Amino acid sequence: MSKRNGKFSRILVGIDGSESSMNAAAYAAAMARKNNAQLVILYALSSPLGYEYSSGKLSDETIPNSIKQIFRTVKDEAEQWFNKIKERIDYKIETNTIQLGIEVIVTDTCVAGAIILYAQEHTVDLIVVGTRGRSAFTKLLLGSVATGVVTYAHCPVLLIR
């Protein structure tokens, strides 16, 4: 863990475009500012279809056009969310600028697993997620991604409504 003197140095927030994830991003940004930490905004897409191509460049001739189009659509959608978050958190406030990283990953596992793996590989010391995402199961107390992250994460997890 890279937590120093009780402060967090790298905070990861998982987003999916839902209001809950946008609230989580705003809260994570406030924590990053307070801790002078790096904030990484991560959108993970679970797709066994495109996973084998996910690390390649879209200009790679071996990637089928249908897969390229899926990646472009996902990245365009995520870019809109990232822009909304940037506006909402006002990440360039005069002297206290947030170190912001933005990632889109495609995984053949579940989204919670991808978030946890990313956090482990990038020495994240706090994960922030919304309590519920975009699924149709709005009556559940806690979303499946949030439940998975809380259950298996190696570091503290903060849930935001």
Secondary structure as the mmCIF struct_conf table of DSSP 4:
data_model
#
loop_
_struct_conf.conf_type_id
_struct_conf.id
_struct_conf.beg_label_comp_id
_struct_conf.beg_label_asym_id
_struct_conf.beg_label_seq_id
_struct_conf.end_label_comp_id
_struct_conf.end_label_asym_id
_struct_conf.end_label_seq_id
STRN STRN1 ARG A 4 ARG A 4
TURN_TY1_P TURN_TY1_P1 ASN A 5 GLY A 6
STRN STRN2 LYS A 7 LYS A 7
BEND BEND1 SER A 9 SER A 9
STRN STRN3 ARG A 10 GLY A 14
BEND BEND2 GLY A 17 SER A 18
HELX_RH_AL_P HELX_RH_AL_P1 GLU A 19 ASN A 35
TURN_TY1_P TURN_TY1_P2 ASN A 36 ASN A 36
STRN STRN4 GLN A 38 SER A 46
HELX_RH_AL_P HELX_RH_AL_P2 PRO A 48 TYR A 51
TURN_TY1_P TURN_TY1_P3 GLU A 52 SER A 55
BEND BEND3 GLY A 56 GLY A 56
TURN_TY1_P TURN_TY1_P4 LEU A 58 SER A 59
TURN_TY1_P TURN_TY1_P5 GLU A 61 THR A 62
BEND BEND4 ILE A 63 ILE A 63
HELX_RH_AL_P HELX_RH_AL_P3 ASN A 65 ILE A 89
TURN_TY1_P TURN_TY1_P6 ASP A 90 ASP A 90
TURN_TY1_P TURN_TY1_P7 GLU A 94 THR A 95
STRN STRN5 GLN A 99 THR A 107
BEND BEND5 ASP A 108 THR A 109
HELX_RH_AL_P HELX_RH_AL_P4 VAL A 111 GLU A 121
TURN_TY1_P TURN_TY1_P8 HIS A 122 THR A 123
BEND BEND6 ASP A 125 ASP A 125
STRN STRN6 LEU A 126 GLY A 130
BEND BEND7 THR A 131 THR A 131
BEND BEND8 ARG A 134 ALA A 136
TURN_TY1_P TURN_TY1_P9 THR A 138 LYS A 139
BEND BEND9 LEU A 140 LEU A 142
HELX_RH_AL_P HELX_RH_AL_P5 SER A 144 TYR A 152
BEND BEND10 HIS A 154 CYS A 155
STRN STRN7 VAL A 157 ILE A 160
#
